[in-house]
């Protein structure tokens, strides 16, 4: 009776190589680039939602003749929408960080 083939590595060396690949240190340049990309994305979201809200308010002010109140209202609503999006993304990232296991602390060094 033979075992059915599996995708899991059978040899110790293959399992060791797979474990090393999973636990390889993260390249700091790649990590910083990802963080910078997220920062630009969040900044762009805040700017875009504010501009879109302002455009909607400006157009409604032109249509209804209520200058500048709807422009101000929708600009603030757009700004609030951008920050709400930012807070949601930060909360989701915090959930991921909280789910990571905490490594054990190093023992305190003895003073001489």
C-alpha positions in Angstrom: 0.0 0.0 0.0 1.5 3.3 -1.0 0.7 6.8 0.2 -1.0 9.1 -2.2 1.2 12.0 -3.5 0.8 15.2 -1.6 2.0 18.7 -2.2 3.8 18.8 1.1 7.6 18.3 1.0 8.7 14.9 2.3 12.3 15.4 3.0 13.7 17.2 6.0 15.8 19.5 3.8 12.7 20.5 1.8 10.7 21.2 4.9 13.6 23.2 6.4 14.0 25.3 3.2 10.2 26.0 3.2 10.3 27.1 6.8 13.3 29.4 6.2 11.5 30.9 3.2 8.4 31.6 5.3 10.4 33.1 8.1 12.9 35.1 6.0 13.6 38.6 7.3 11.6 41.3 5.5 13.7 43.6 3.2 13.5 47.1 4.9 13.5 48.9 1.5 10.5 46.9 0.4 8.8 47.5 3.7 9.4 51.2 3.6 8.2 51.4 0.0 5.0 49.7 1.0 4.5 52.2 3.8 5.2 55.1 1.6 2.7 53.8 -1.0 0.1 53.5 1.7 0.8 57.1 2.9 0.5 58.4 -0.6 -2.8 56.5 -1.1 -4.3 57.9 2.1 -3.2 61.5 1.2 -4.7 61.1 -2.2 -7.9 59.8 -0.8 -8.3 62.8 1.5 -7.5 65.3 -1.3 -9.7 63.6 -3.9 -12.7 63.3 -1.5 -12.3 67.0 -0.6 -12.1 68.1 -4.2 -15.1 66.0 -5.2 -17.2 67.3 -2.3 -16.2 70.8 -3.2 -17.1 70.3 -6.8 -20.5 69.0 -5.9 -21.1 71.9 -3.5 -20.0 74.4 -6.0 -22.3 73.0 -8.7 -25.2 72.9 -6.3 -24.5 76.5 -5.2 -24.5 77.6 -8.9 -27.8 75.7 -9.5 -29.6 76.8 -6.3 -28.0 80.3 -5.9 -27.0 79.6 -2.3 -23.3 80.7 -2.6 -21.1 79.7 -0.6 -22.9 77.6 1.9 -23.3 74.3 0.0 -19.7 74.6 -1.2 -18.5 74.8 2.4 -20.9 72.1 3.6 -19.9 69.6 0.9 -16.2 70.4 1.2 -16.4 69.6 4.9 -18.3 66.4 4.1 -15.7 65.4 1.6 -12.9 66.0 4.1 -14.8 64.0 6.7 -15.2 61.1 4.2 -11.5 61.1 3.5 -10.6 61.0 7.2 -13.2 58.3 7.9 -11.6 56.2 5.1 -8.2 56.8 6.7 -9.4 55.8 10.1 -11.0 52.6 8.8 -7.8 51.6 7.0 -5.7 52.2 10.1 -8.1 50.2 12.2 -7.9 47.3 9.7 -4.1 47.5 9.8 -4.1 47.5 13.6 -6.2 44.3 13.6 -3.6 42.6 11.5 -0.8 43.8 13.8 -2.7 42.7 16.9 -3.2 39.2 15.4 0.6 38.7 15.1 2.2 36.7 17.8 4.3 38.7 20.3 7.9 37.4 20.5 9.2 36.7 24.0 11.0 39.6 25.6 14.7 39.3 26.2 15.7 38.8 29.8 17.0 41.9 31.5 20.8 42.2 31.6 22.4 41.9 35.0 24.2 45.0 36.3 27.7 44.6 37.5 
